[in-house]
């Protein structure tokens, strides 16, 4: 029997209606409570790290996020009593994370920190590992990856930003370097969560999610689940449903209304 990796009392499994066990996630609009914000294009909903941490970590364990954005994972970690370390290539984002985490109620007295860096580089992995050891951790217990969906949204002008990759192959190679960098920091038999969507390029559907899935699988992880999450109207399409419906009908495509939440176990 495998060792339990969460705080769920299985003898009373039916008292946790808030924990999702199905593969279709109809989450609705993002939870903007606490210090969460939707101001940053591409932020994922807090419900995703909430579900991942409840299922695959215990209180007092450590979560890593190499694409930290404005700190969704770190804020949820503090609220749930998990330690967390995040990396983002933009100094502005890291400043915002530090402010938001500092303002978040911390009932369990855990620590959460963000650092500026390029997660494709070994130097940032070494930096994160030094902080882990200073906190008393040799390994992390959950790895959450929410990379840019290639060039759908340009997050910065920085050359190391994955959203500035000139083509899909370059993007996928850079994404794989992040996996290679952070996988050694994760304990065996613990989970990696990949939040990713697909894209259109020149009238063709690009299965970016499954391409990223393959890059994770070939680096020491086995796929445990693929969950499909609904996408509510994003900022770029807000109030333009009729226009996008017309475009879909005219140009023979379907409007994206889903993204993937993939769960992998480190072998």
Beta strands, then each sheet from edge to edge (+ up, - down):
strand 1: 24-25
strand 2: 62-65
strand 3: 83-88
strand 4: 112-116
strand 5: 140-145
strand 6: 186-196
strand 7: 199-201
strand 8: 204-206
strand 9: 221-230
strand 10: 258-266
sheet 1: 1+ 9+ 10- 6+ 5+ 2+ 3+ 4+
sheet 2: 7+ 8-
end
